Amino acid sequence: MVLWQCGTSGTLKLSFTFEGLRHRTSTMGEAVANVARRVNATVEEEKDTLDLSNCKLISFPDGVFRVLKSVAENIQIITLADNEMKGVTGKFFKTFTQLRELDLHNNVINKLPDVIGELEHLTSINLANNKLTVFPDKLTEIQSLERINLEGNDITDIPMEKLNSMPALKCINLKSNPLDNNLLMAIHQFPQTFQIQTTTDN
């Protein structure tokens, strides 16, 4: 866990333990400072974005929840790409309820919590190049979702009827997944209100 202490100005003092960050002693100080600097920028500048990409995270630091508590409802875009995260907790989605865009590509995520289906404003989620073997079914419950990127996972099947009932869905990227040939044929024959991208597409 990264332990954050708030100063009187609302900025972060560097007081840390090292759970949540991949332990590499040669780069640990830099990684911790990088996370603190980016979180500080979000708080101090009242940004609606939080970018913690390429920060060597193996989980979302608990201390960040405390620091961002007062501004969590303002944050609409979060980038956690290029880390080593195996998952995202339900607490994350219960905290950042106003999310519009979430980028989790290039991690090692193998599942998502059910509570993600309760998001009311999410329009785009990028889960490319993770370790998903099953389609995250709860995504189909997000009425506002327009774009889903699942390229480069290990998904073998998708819930076509549920996807087709999503009112806002425009595009889903399934390239470089081990989809069965019969499923691929069925996908392109199924009447769709959205675009499906697969490896067989030109």
N, C-alpha and C positions, 0 to 999 in steps of 0.2 A: 504494500500500500504506500502511496505517496502521501505524506502528512503535510498539509498546507496550513500555514498560520497567516492570518490576515493582519496587516498593519493598519494603522489608523486611516491611511489613505485608501484602503481597500486593496492594496497591492499584496503580492505574495512574498513572504519571507522564505528564504530557502532553508526549510527544515524538513528533511525527508527520511523515510526509510525506503527500501528499494523494491517492494512488491509492486507488481503492475508494470514494471519496466524490465526489459531483458537485461540480465546482469552481465555487463561487459565492462570491466573496471576501467579500461582505457577510454571508454566513451561515455561512462555513466554520468559524470559531472556535466558534460555537454548536453546529454539527453534531458536531464532534469531541468537544467536552466532553460532549455528550448521549450519544454512544456510550460514552465512558469511564465516565460516571456509571452507566449502566445495566449495563455489564459488571461494574463494581466491586460493585454491589448484588447481582448474582448470585453472585459469589465470596464476598463478605464475609458475606452472610446465608444462604449455602449453599442458595439457592433451587433448585427443580427447573424453573424457567422462565427464559427469556431473551427479552426484548422489545426488538427493535431496529426496530420499526415507525417509519415516517416519520422516518428518519435520513439521507435523501439518499444512501443507499448505491447504488452501481452494481455492487458485488460484495461478498461476505462478506470482511471484512478479515482478512488472514493473521495479523496480530498477535493477534487475538481467539482464534485456535486455541491459541496459546502460553499466553495468560493463563488460558484455561479448561481447559487440559489435565488438571489435577488433579481437576476437578469435572465433566468432560464426561459421564461415565457417570451422573451424578446428574440431568442435564438431560433432562426428558421433554417439555417444551412449548417450542417456539420460534416467535416471531412476527417475520416479516420483511416484513410488509405495508406498502403505501404507500411503496415505495422506487422505484428505477429499475434494478433488477437484470435483466440479460438471461439469467442462468442461475445455477445452483448447482453447484459443483464436486463431483466424487466424494469429495474430501477431507472435505467437509462431512458427507456421510453416513457415511463411515468413522470420523469423529470422534464424532459424536453417535448412537451405535448404539442408545441406549435411547429414542429419540424415540417418543412416543405421539401427539403432535399437531404438525402443521407448517402454519403459515399464511403463504402467499406471495401472497396476493391483491393486486391493483393494482400489478403490476410490469410488465416487458416480457419475461418469460421465454418463450423459443421452443422449449426442449427441456430434458429432464432427463437426467442421466447414468444409464447402465445399472445402476450400483451401488445405486441406490435400491431395486431389487428384492430386495436382500439384507437390508433392514430386517425385523426379526422382531417388533417391538412396535408399529409405527405403526397407529393406528386411524382417524386423520382427517387428510386433506390438503386444503387450500383453495388452489386455483390459479385462482380466478375473476379475470376481467379481466386476462388476460395475452395473449400473442401465439402461443399454441400452434396449429399448423395440423394436427398429427397427434396422435392419442390417445397418451399416454405408456404404451406397451404394458407396460413393466416394472412398472407399478402392479399389474397383474393377478397378479404373482408374490408379492405381499405377502399372506401368509395371514391376517394379523391385521386387515387394512384393512376398516373398516366404512363410512366416509363419504368420498366423492370429490366435490369441488365444482369443476366446470370451466365454470361459467357465464361467458358473455361472452368466449369465445375464438373461434378460426376453424376449429374441428374439423368435418370433413365426414363422418367415418365412425368407427364404434366396433366393437371386437371382442366382439360379443355373446356368443359361445360361451365365450370366456375369462372374461368378466365373470361369466357364469352359473356358472362353476366355482369362483369365489372363495368360500370357505366362510363368511367372516364379513361379506361385503358386505351392507349394509342399504339404502344410498341413494347414487345418483349424480345430480348436478345438471348437466344439459346445456343449460339455458336459454340463449337468445341465442347459439347456434352455428348456422352455415349447414348444418344437416343436410338432406339430400335428403328430399322428401316420401315417396318410396317407402321410404326407410330409416326414417322416422318411423312409417309404417304397420307395417313389419316389427318394429320395436322393441316396439310395443304388442301385437303378436300373438305375440311370442316368449314362451314360458313362462318366467316369472321368479321368482326367490326373493328379489328385492330391488326397491326402488322406483326408477324412472327419472323424473326431472323434465325436461320439455322445454317449449319455448315454447308448444306447442299445448295443454298441460294447462290445465285450468280452475283 
